[in-house]
Amino acid sequence: MSRFDAYGRYYDLLYQDKDYAAEVAYLDQLLRRHGVAGPEILEFGSGTGKHGRLLAERGYRVTGIELSPRMVAQAQAQTQVNPGFTCQQGDVRAVQLGRHFNAVLSLFHVVSYQVTNPDVQAVFARAAEHLRPGGLFVFDIWYSPAVYRQRPEVRVKRLADAGVEITRIAEPRLYPNENRVDVLYTIFARELATGVTATFSETHPMRHFSLPELDLLATTAGFDRRDAEAFLSGAPPGEDTWGVCLVYARA
Ligand SMILES: C[S@@+](CC[C@H](N)C(=O)[O-])C[C@H]1O[C@@H](n2cnc3c(N)ncnc32)[C@H](O)[C@@H]1O
């Protein structure tokens, strides 16, 4: 089973506490601050479409590309509500839409899901191909200084809605020579109507990055860095900043 096939079923419940509206307000402001030239946005790893729909409410026209068919299906089930957001199944390492956008966004660590250098290089190359000079590539990543300072730890998350109770255990394993953390998620989902508990697990390998490493990958693909800051707060990145937001402009 591929990543997010099983996990994706409970994705919106697992992240119900994530403040997508605040994130989209932050992103809107970030794009304006960097002079985004128009409303056309390509979103890499669009998930269940939460950012895309909220950006569309602010007047952007968002095209999402998402690897997991289950996540695409969940996003599409809600898109008729908001025609400014559409999405399709695809791999952002290979996508070729044959048109340009004003910005490429990739949110909630999608770039960190690209664990090898060829994977990350492919994502930068695909972003560059879909932007004109001056177009923006904006994404957030796991930041190496914070990963080593804070150390990922075992976490348990419990959630419920009217139909199901979820317990998720996240067990990290560090691979320091590869800038990678493999997170083993084990999920217990108890259907309230039947009392039946389904158990499944998925490993999510996550890459973390330093700024010089990202800058090298980006400049090779024809990008100049415009900004690096803590996602949401805008503070300078440091050892306490797990999620750093990068803004690169196509040269
Ligand atoms: C943590 S989720 C974030 C989803 C969404 N951006 C959000 O903020 O809710 C990471 C997403 O990236 C997608 N993804 C990872 N690698 C991808 C790839 N190579 N091409 C397209 N989507 C990818 C996963 O399927 C998953 O939906």
PDBQT file of the ligand as one rigid body, heavy atoms in Angstrom, charges set to zero:
ROOT
HETATM    1  C1  LIG A 301       1.652  16.067   4.745  1.00  0.00    +0.000 C 
HETATM    2  S1  LIG A 301       0.739  15.915   3.270  1.00  0.00    +0.000 S 
HETATM    3  C2  LIG A 301       0.366  17.625   2.889  1.00  0.00    +0.000 C 
HETATM    4  C3  LIG A 301      -0.891  17.751   2.042  1.00  0.00    +0.000 C 
HETATM    5  C4  LIG A 301      -1.381  19.184   1.872  1.00  0.00    +0.000 C 
HETATM    6  N1  LIG A 301      -0.403  20.000   1.187  1.00  0.00    +0.000 N 
HETATM    7  C5  LIG A 301      -1.738  19.786   3.208  1.00  0.00    +0.000 C 
HETATM    8  O1  LIG A 301      -1.136  20.786   3.589  1.00  0.00    +0.000 OA
HETATM    9  O2  LIG A 301      -2.665  19.276   3.853  1.00  0.00    +0.000 OA
HETATM   10  C6  LIG A 301       1.967  15.556   2.066  1.00  0.00    +0.000 C 
HETATM   11  C7  LIG A 301       1.347  15.313   0.706  1.00  0.00    +0.000 C 
HETATM   12  O3  LIG A 301       2.344  15.304  -0.300  1.00  0.00    +0.000 OA
HETATM   13  C8  LIG A 301       1.972  14.333  -1.254  1.00  0.00    +0.000 C 
HETATM   14  N2  LIG A 301       3.170  13.990  -2.043  1.00  0.00    +0.000 N 
HETATM   15  C9  LIG A 301       4.344  13.519  -1.562  1.00  0.00    +0.000 A 
HETATM   16  N3  LIG A 301       5.200  13.292  -2.582  1.00  0.00    +0.000 NA
HETATM   17  C10 LIG A 301       4.553  13.655  -3.716  1.00  0.00    +0.000 A 
HETATM   18  C11 LIG A 301       4.911  13.645  -5.092  1.00  0.00    +0.000 A 
HETATM   19  N4  LIG A 301       6.119  13.226  -5.484  1.00  0.00    +0.000 N 
HETATM   20  N5  LIG A 301       4.005  14.089  -5.996  1.00  0.00    +0.000 NA
HETATM   21  C12 LIG A 301       2.773  14.531  -5.597  1.00  0.00    +0.000 A 
HETATM   22  N6  LIG A 301       2.376  14.544  -4.299  1.00  0.00    +0.000 NA
HETATM   23  C13 LIG A 301       3.251  14.110  -3.371  1.00  0.00    +0.000 A 
HETATM   24  C14 LIG A 301       1.430  13.194  -0.395  1.00  0.00    +0.000 C 
HETATM   25  O4  LIG A 301       0.693  12.258  -1.151  1.00  0.00    +0.000 OA
HETATM   26  C15 LIG A 301       0.621  13.976   0.619  1.00  0.00    +0.000 C 
HETATM   27  O5  LIG A 301      -0.707  14.190   0.197  1.00  0.00    +0.000 OA
ENDROOT
TORSDOF 0
